[in-house]
Amino acid sequence: MVYNFYKLPSAQGHHVFENLIIAHRGGQPLLRDDNNDFPENSLAAFKWASMSLLVDGIELDTQLSKDYIPMVIHDTWLHQTFDNFKTDVGTSDLYKTERILTLEEVIQFLQKTKLKVVIEIKEVKHLKLMASIIDKFYRQYPFLYERSFCSSFLPINLYYLRLLNPRIITGLVYLEQTTDGLIRVTDDLEKPLPTFVKYNIFFKLVIDNIFRLFATPLILKLIGTNIILIQKNGVSGNIINKYRQNDIVVAVWCANTKDEKLWFKSQGATIITDIPLD
């Protein structure tokens, strides 16, 4: 009874995101020569993807700035982003003109292209506000309903979003060893996880199993989510078939070698990759 009370209907149209090539953060790196590389989540990368015959769509990350504007950036700190904005590329002024974009600027650019887009929500504080802003963008730019879906590591982000707008297609990002990923991320912050938490096997076991439960078809159906984005190390043919039998599209990140891409493509999975050229 509780499950049926909170259960949200699944959005329709998710199969258009099946068996695609998605450029991770716009594609970084795109070329073997670093001098021809693009900064991640940059307009230069998105423009390249829009002109490439090898790419069906892009993935980007968004979170709120201090004044509550959704920005296209992966981390809550800036050094990694700006480290990738090179200025020593000879005569090219490409990197000198790149900057961090707002989500709306990227949406306006994408409207003129044929690219599909995965909007990964990185916001962890103002979840309801972020959901309301994205809902507003979907209503303002209706092409997003057919050409995009929103993803997040946090199921509650997806639940809030679909409570506001059940037409929005959503996908859960799943990392099998969730706590290890959390530790790696927080180690780069000014306030990493306490030692007691980092080396507490019981804590890691509980958290990993909670997120494993969220990634089951039963819970995905509870929040109306019908796409799962799984790190490549946690994917097998049996797992892909399990989700397919439950009408859930599987996307794999980040498959960067030629063999990985060939195998995942043969399984009908969508491939999220840093290197679309292979």
Backbone hydrogen bonds in HBPLUS format (Angstrom, degrees):
<---DONOR---> <-ACCEPTOR-->    atom                        ^
c    i                          cat <-CA-CA->   ^        H-A-AA   ^      H-
h    n   atom  resd res      DA  || num        DHA   H-A  angle D-A-AA Bond
n    s   type  num  typ     dist DA aas  dist angle  dist       angle   num
A0005-PHE N   A0001-MET O   2.96 MM   4  6.11 142.1  2.11 141.9 152.4     1
A0006-TYR N   A0002-VAL O   3.14 MM   4  6.41 156.6  2.20 153.9 157.7     2
A0007-LYS N   A0003-TYR O   2.93 MM   4  5.83 129.8  2.19 144.3 158.3     3
A0008-LEU N   A0222-LEU O   2.90 MM 214  5.87 154.4  1.97 137.8 145.5     4
A0016-VAL N   A0013-GLY O   3.43 MM   3  6.22 171.1  2.44 118.8 121.3     5
A0017-PHE N   A0014-HIS O   3.11 MM   3  5.83 165.7  2.13 119.1 123.4     6
A0018-GLU N   A0015-HIS O   3.22 MM   3  5.26 149.5  2.32 114.5 112.2     7
A0271-ILE N   A0020-LEU O   2.81 MM 251  6.07 169.3  1.82 163.6 160.3     8
A0056-ASP N   A0021-ILE O   2.88 MM  35  5.35 158.6  1.93 149.3 156.2     9
A0022-ILE N   A0271-ILE O   2.75 MM 249  6.02 173.9  1.75 166.8 167.2    10
A0273-THR N   A0022-ILE O   2.89 MM 251  6.22 162.3  1.92 173.4 179.3    11
A0023-ALA N   A0057-GLY O   2.89 MM  34  6.29 165.1  1.92 145.8 143.4    12
A0026-GLY N   A0023-ALA O   3.10 MM   3  4.92 153.7  2.17 123.0 116.3    13
A0059-GLU N   A0023-ALA O   2.94 MM  36  6.03 150.7  2.03 153.0 144.8    14
A0024-HIS N   A0273-THR O   2.77 MM 249  5.22 171.5  1.77 137.4 139.9    15
A0027-GLY N   A0024-HIS O   2.81 MM   3  5.04 160.2  1.85 116.2 118.3    16
A0025-ARG N   A0059-GLU O   2.91 MM  34  5.02 115.1  2.34 113.3 131.4    17
A0041-ASN N   A0025-ARG O   2.77 MM  16  4.80 169.1  1.78 138.4 139.8    18
A0036-ASN N   A0033-ASP O   2.95 MM   3  5.69 160.7  1.99 122.8 128.6    19
A0037-ASP N   A0034-ASP O   3.08 MM   3  5.03 162.3  2.11 111.8 112.3    20
A0046-PHE N   A0042-SER O   3.09 MM   4  6.42 161.8  2.13 149.7 154.8    21
A0047-LYS N   A0043-LEU O   2.83 MM   4  5.98 154.7  1.89 150.1 156.8    22
A0048-TRP N   A0044-ALA O   3.04 MM   4  6.26 158.2  2.08 144.8 150.5    23
A0049-ALA N   A0045-ALA O   3.00 MM   4  6.29 162.7  2.03 150.3 154.7    24
A0050-SER N   A0046-PHE O   2.99 MM   4  6.20 148.0  2.09 142.0 150.7    25
A0051-MET N   A0047-LYS O   3.24 MM   4  6.52 131.4  2.49 141.9 153.3    26
A0051-MET N   A0048-TRP O   3.07 MM   3  5.34 140.6  2.23 103.7 114.8    27
A0052-SER N   A0048-TRP O   3.09 MM   4  6.22 118.9  2.48 142.7 159.0    28
A0052-SER N   A0049-ALA O   3.26 MM   3  5.08 148.5  2.36  95.9 105.0    29
A0116-LYS N   A0056-ASP O   3.09 MM  60  6.31 162.4  2.12 135.9 141.5    30
A0058-ILE N   A0116-LYS O   2.90 MM  58  6.41 147.7  2.01 151.3 153.5    31
A0118-VAL N   A0058-ILE O   2.83 MM  60  6.30 153.3  1.90 150.8 159.5    32
A0060-LEU N   A0118-VAL O   2.94 MM  58  6.26 162.0  1.97 179.7 173.6    33
A0120-GLU N   A0060-LEU O   2.85 MM  60  6.03 166.7  1.87 161.9 162.1    34
A0073-ILE N   A0061-ASP O   2.99 MM  12  5.46 119.1  2.37 122.4 135.2    35
A0062-THR N   A0120-GLU O   2.93 MM  58  6.21 150.2  2.02 172.6 170.2    36
A0122-LYS N   A0062-THR O   2.80 MM  60  5.68 173.7  1.81 162.7 162.9    37
A0063-GLN N   A0071-MET O   3.13 MM   8  5.62 147.1  2.24 146.2 156.0    38
A0071-MET N   A0063-GLN O   2.83 MM   8  5.62 168.4  1.84 157.4 153.6    39
A0065-SER N   A0069-ILE O   2.86 MM   4  5.19 148.7  1.95 129.1 138.4    40
A0068-TYR N   A0065-SER O   2.90 MM   3  5.00 151.1  1.98 116.9 114.9    41
A0103-LEU N   A0070-PRO O   2.83 MM  33  5.60 167.3  1.85 147.8 145.5    42
A0072-VAL N   A0101-LEU O   2.80 MM  29  5.48 167.5  1.82 160.1 157.9    43
A0082-PHE N   A0078-LEU O   3.05 MM   4  6.26 172.2  2.06 167.0 168.8    44
A0083-ASP N   A0079-HIS O   2.80 MM   4  5.81 141.4  1.95 144.9 155.5    45
A0084-ASN N   A0081-THR O   3.16 MM   3  5.48 138.0  2.35 101.1 112.0    46
A0085-PHE N   A0082-PHE O   3.14 MM   3  4.94 149.4  2.24  95.2 104.4    47
A0092-SER N   A0089-VAL O   3.42 MM   3  5.84 158.3  2.47 129.8 126.4    48
A0097-THR N   A0094-LEU O   3.30 MM   3  5.65 144.2  2.44 101.8 111.1    49
A0106-VAL N   A0102-THR O   3.29 MM   4  6.68 156.3  2.35 149.2 154.6    50
A0107-ILE N   A0103-LEU O   2.97 MM   4  6.25 160.0  2.01 152.2 158.1    51
A0108-GLN N   A0104-GLU O   2.92 MM   4  6.12 160.7  1.96 151.8 156.2    52
A0109-PHE N   A0105-GLU O   3.07 MM   4  6.33 149.6  2.16 141.3 149.4    53
A0110-LEU N   A0106-VAL O   2.85 MM   4  6.10 165.2  1.87 156.8 160.6    54
A0111-GLN N   A0107-ILE O   3.00 MM   4  6.14 141.7  2.15 146.7 156.1    55
A0112-LYS N   A0109-PHE O   3.19 MM   3  5.88 151.9  2.28 115.7 122.0    56
A0113-THR N   A0110-LEU O   2.91 MM   3  5.14 163.1  1.94 113.5 119.0    57
A0117-VAL N   A0147-ARG O   2.87 MM  30  6.40 148.0  1.97 152.0 162.4    58
A0149-PHE N   A0117-VAL O   3.17 MM  32  6.75 146.7  2.28 157.3 166.4    59
A0119-ILE N   A0149-PHE O   2.97 MM  30  6.25 164.1  2.00 155.0 159.2    60
A0151-SER N   A0119-ILE O   2.87 MM  32  6.02 160.8  1.90 136.2 139.6    61
A0121-ILE N   A0151-SER O   2.72 MM  30  6.05 165.5  1.74 168.1 163.0    62
A0130-MET N   A0126-HIS O   3.01 MM   4  6.16 160.0  2.05 148.6 154.5    63
A0131-ALA N   A0127-LEU O   2.95 MM   4  6.19 158.0  2.00 148.1 154.3    64
A0132-SER N   A0128-LYS O   2.99 MM   4  6.21 155.9  2.05 145.3 151.3    65
A0133-ILE N   A0129-LEU O   3.01 MM   4  6.27 150.2  2.10 149.2 157.0    66
A0134-ILE N   A0130-MET O   3.03 MM   4  6.28 166.8  2.05 155.5 158.3    67
A0135-ASP N   A0131-ALA O   2.93 MM   4  6.06 158.5  1.97 147.9 154.6    68
A0136-LYS N   A0132-SER O   3.07 MM   4  6.21 150.6  2.16 136.4 143.7    69
A0137-PHE N   A0133-ILE O   3.04 MM   4  6.43 151.2  2.13 146.0 153.7    70
A0138-TYR N   A0134-ILE O   3.01 MM   4  6.34 158.5  2.05 154.6 159.5    71
A0139-ARG N   A0135-ASP O   3.12 MM   4  6.40 155.8  2.18 148.5 154.7    72
A0140-GLN N   A0136-LYS O   2.89 MM   4  6.08 143.4  2.03 144.4 155.4    73
A0141-TYR N   A0137-PHE O   2.74 MM   4  5.81 150.2  1.82 152.5 159.9    74
A0144-LEU N   A0141-TYR O   3.10 MM   3  6.16 171.7  2.11 133.9 136.0    75
A0145-TYR N   A0142-PRO O   3.09 MM   3  5.80 152.4  2.17 119.6 125.1    76
A0146-GLU N   A0143-PHE O   3.21 MM   3  5.72 133.9  2.44 109.4 119.1    77
A0147-ARG N   A0143-PHE O   3.15 MM   4  6.29 146.4  2.27 148.5 158.6    78
A0148-SER N   A0144-LEU O   2.99 MM   4  5.06 125.1  2.30 143.5 140.1    79
A0150-CYS N   A0169-ILE O   2.99 MM  19  6.49 154.0  2.06 155.7 153.5    80
A0171-GLY N   A0150-CYS O   2.79 MM  21  6.16 142.5  1.93 148.1 153.3    81
A0152-SER N   A0171-GLY O   3.26 MM  19  6.89 136.7  2.45 153.5 165.7    82
A0173-VAL N   A0152-SER O   2.91 MM  21  5.41 175.3  1.92 127.9 129.3    83
A0157-ASN N   A0154-LEU O   3.07 MM   3  5.57 138.5  2.25 112.4 122.3    84
A0158-LEU N   A0155-PRO O   3.07 MM   3  5.24 116.7  2.49  99.1 113.5    85
A0159-TYR N   A0155-PRO O   2.92 MM   4  6.22 154.4  1.99 150.9 159.1    86
A0160-TYR N   A0156-ILE O   2.96 MM   4  6.08 170.4  1.96 151.6 153.0    87
A0161-LEU N   A0157-ASN O   3.15 MM   4  6.28 157.8  2.20 140.9 147.3    88
A0162-ARG N   A0158-LEU O   2.99 MM   4  6.17 161.7  2.02 150.0 154.1    89
A0163-LEU N   A0159-TYR O   2.93 MM   4  6.10 135.9  2.13 145.3 157.4    90
A0164-LEU N   A0160-TYR O   3.32 MM   4  6.58 148.2  2.42 141.7 148.1    91
A0165-ASN N   A0161-LEU O   3.00 MM   4  6.26 152.2  2.08 142.8 151.5    92
A0168-ILE N   A0165-ASN O   3.22 MM   3  6.01 168.0  2.23 124.6 127.5    93
A0172-LEU N   A0227-ILE O   2.99 MM  55  6.51 143.0  2.13 155.3 150.9    94
A0229-LEU N   A0172-LEU O   2.79 MM  57  5.96 171.7  1.79 152.3 153.8    95
A0174-TYR N   A0229-LEU O   2.70 MM  55  5.94 170.5  1.71 165.5 165.2    96
A0231-GLN N   A0174-TYR O   3.27 MM  57  6.70 149.8  2.36 169.0 175.3    97
A0181-GLY N   A0177-GLN O   3.29 MM   4  6.64 157.7  2.34 153.0 159.0    98
A0182-LEU N   A0178-THR O   2.96 MM   4  6.26 153.7  2.03 149.4 157.6    99
A0183-ILE N   A0179-THR O   2.85 MM   4  6.06 156.5  1.91 150.0 155.5   100
A0184-ARG N   A0180-ASP O   3.04 MM   4  6.28 159.2  2.08 145.9 151.1   101
A0185-VAL N   A0181-GLY O   3.08 MM   4  6.30 156.8  2.13 147.1 152.9   102
A0186-THR N   A0182-LEU O   2.98 MM   4  6.17 171.5  1.99 154.4 156.7   103
A0187-ASP N   A0183-ILE O   2.97 MM   4  6.02 139.9  2.14 145.8 155.4   104
A0188-ASP N   A0185-VAL O   3.16 MM   3  5.75 154.4  2.22 113.0 119.9   105
A0189-LEU N   A0186-THR O   3.01 MM   3  5.05 157.0  2.06 104.4 111.9   106
A0197-VAL N   A0194-PRO O   2.98 MM   3  5.37 125.9  2.29 106.3 119.6   107
A0198-LYS N   A0194-PRO O   2.98 MM   4  6.30 163.4  2.01 156.6 161.8   108
A0199-TYR N   A0195-THR O   3.08 MM   4  6.17 155.0  2.14 154.9 158.4   109
A0200-ASN N   A0197-VAL O   3.31 MM   3  5.10 170.2  2.32 104.3 105.9   110
A0204-LYS N   A0200-ASN O   3.06 MM   4  6.38 164.8  2.09 156.2 160.2   111
A0205-LEU N   A0201-ILE O   2.91 MM   4  6.06 155.7  1.97 147.5 154.4   112
A0206-VAL N   A0202-PHE O   2.99 MM   4  6.21 161.5  2.03 152.1 156.2   113
A0207-ILE N   A0203-PHE O   3.00 MM   4  6.20 175.7  2.00 158.4 159.3   114
A0208-ASP N   A0204-LYS O   2.92 MM   4  5.92 165.5  1.94 147.9 152.8   115
A0209-ASN N   A0205-LEU O   3.07 MM   4  6.12 155.0  2.14 141.8 148.5   116
A0210-ILE N   A0206-VAL O   2.97 MM   4  6.21 145.1  2.09 146.8 156.8   117
A0211-PHE N   A0207-ILE O   3.07 MM   4  6.36 165.9  2.09 156.6 158.9   118
A0212-ARG N   A0208-ASP O   2.91 MM   4  6.06 142.7  2.05 137.8 149.3   119
A0213-LEU N   A0209-ASN O   2.98 MM   4  6.11 145.2  2.10 136.0 144.2   120
A0214-PHE N   A0210-ILE O   3.06 MM   4  6.44 151.0  2.14 144.0 151.8   121
A0215-ALA N   A0211-PHE O   3.19 MM   4  6.41 136.5  2.39 137.7 147.9   122
A0215-ALA N   A0212-ARG O   3.23 MM   3  5.20 131.1  2.48  92.2 104.8   123
A0216-THR N   A0213-LEU O   3.12 MM   3  5.45 167.4  2.14 114.0 116.9   124
A0220-LEU N   A0216-THR O   3.01 MM   4  6.24 163.3  2.04 160.4 165.8   125
A0221-LYS N   A0217-PRO O   2.97 MM   4  6.08 152.7  2.05 144.6 150.8   126
A0222-LEU N   A0218-LEU O   3.18 MM   4  6.45 136.1  2.38 131.9 143.8   127
A0223-ILE N   A0219-ILE O   3.24 MM   4  6.63 149.4  2.33 151.0 155.5   128
A0225-THR N   A0220-LEU O   2.81 MM   5  5.04 151.3  1.89 159.8 153.5   129
A0224-GLY N   A0221-LYS O   3.17 MM   3  4.75 155.4  2.23  93.5 100.5   130
A0249-VAL N   A0226-ASN O   2.99 MM  23  6.34 155.8  2.05 149.3 142.6   131
A0228-ILE N   A0249-VAL O   2.88 MM  21  6.32 160.4  1.91 169.3 176.0   132
A0251-ALA N   A0228-ILE O   2.87 MM  23  6.15 162.5  1.90 159.0 160.4   133
A0230-ILE N   A0251-ALA O   2.83 MM  21  6.30 150.5  1.92 169.1 167.3   134
A0253-TRP N   A0230-ILE O   2.97 MM  23  6.12 159.6  2.01 139.9 144.8   135
A0234-GLY N   A0231-GLN O   2.93 MM   3  5.77 160.9  1.97 128.8 134.6   136
A0232-LYS N   A0253-TRP O   2.64 MM  21  5.47 142.5  1.78 145.4 151.5   137
A0235-VAL N   A0232-LYS O   3.24 MM   3  5.41 160.7  2.28 117.5 116.0   138
A0240-ILE N   A0236-SER O   3.05 MM   4  6.36 165.8  2.07 154.9 158.2   139
A0241-ASN N   A0237-GLY O   2.98 MM   4  6.19 160.2  2.02 147.9 153.4   140
A0242-LYS N   A0238-ASN O   2.90 MM   4  6.10 150.2  1.99 144.2 152.5   141
A0243-TYR N   A0239-ILE O   3.14 MM   4  6.46 161.6  2.17 154.6 157.5   142
A0244-ARG N   A0240-ILE O   2.92 MM   4  6.11 160.4  1.96 149.8 156.3   143
A0245-GLN N   A0241-ASN O   2.92 MM   4  6.03 156.6  1.98 149.7 154.4   144
A0246-ASN N   A0243-TYR O   2.92 MM   3  5.10 139.8  2.09 101.4 113.9   145
A0248-ILE N   A0243-TYR O   2.93 MM   5  5.02 154.9  1.99 136.6 139.0   146
A0247-ASP N   A0244-ARG O   2.97 MM   3  4.95 156.8  2.02 113.1 112.5   147
A0270-THR N   A0250-VAL O   2.96 MM  20  6.30 164.8  1.98 155.5 155.4   148
A0252-VAL N   A0270-THR O   2.82 MM  18  6.20 159.1  1.86 161.3 163.7   149
A0272-ILE N   A0252-VAL O   2.83 MM  20  5.81 165.4  1.86 167.2 163.8   150
A0255-ALA N   A0272-ILE O   3.14 MM  17  6.33 137.1  2.33 147.0 152.0   151
A0261-LYS N   A0257-THR O   3.06 MM   4  6.33 166.4  2.08 153.5 157.0   152
A0262-LEU N   A0258-LYS O   2.94 MM   4  6.16 157.9  1.99 150.4 156.6   153
A0263-TRP N   A0259-ASP O   3.02 MM   4  6.19 161.3  2.05 150.5 154.9   154
A0264-PHE N   A0260-GLU O   2.96 MM   4  6.16 175.0  1.96 159.6 160.9   155
A0265-LYS N   A0261-LYS O   2.94 MM   4  5.89 154.2  2.01 142.1 149.9   156
A0266-SER N   A0262-LEU O   3.02 MM   4  6.17 148.9  2.12 138.5 146.7   157
A0267-GLN N   A0263-TRP O   3.17 MM   4  6.50 128.2  2.46 137.8 151.3   158
A0267-GLN N   A0264-PHE O   3.09 MM   3  5.05 135.5  2.30  93.6 106.3   159
A0269-ALA N   A0264-PHE O   3.08 MM   5  5.50 155.6  2.14 161.7 154.4   160
A0268-GLY N   A0265-LYS O   3.00 MM   3  5.10 160.3  2.04 106.0 112.0   161
